[in-house]
């Protein structure tokens, strides 16, 4: 009997909660249109290419780079291994595109996000 009450409670929560979750999704920041992303890339192509090359070079050192984390004290997660010159170049290139741009790196790809 107790198990049936718990199941009924969970099903009711899911049914009543689903519309709330759908509305919450709409409250997030609007995603940029494809044309906007293409325009940003074309406008800053050289900076993106340089950041991608730097990310490949530093993939063994750190996996996440943004202006915010490069300004943290103390630096962590391998970013302390980057020279001051290298960190400043990352910050300059990131800020030239968008101040909230971030880079995720791994062995297979480089991802830009904001």
Secondary structure as UniProt FT lines:
FT   HELIX           2..26
FT   HELIX           34..43
FT   HELIX           45..57
FT   TURN            58..61
FT   STRAND          64..66
FT   HELIX           67..70
FT   TURN            77..78
FT   HELIX           79..81
FT   HELIX           84..97
FT   TURN            99..100
FT   STRAND          102..105
FT   STRAND          110..113
//
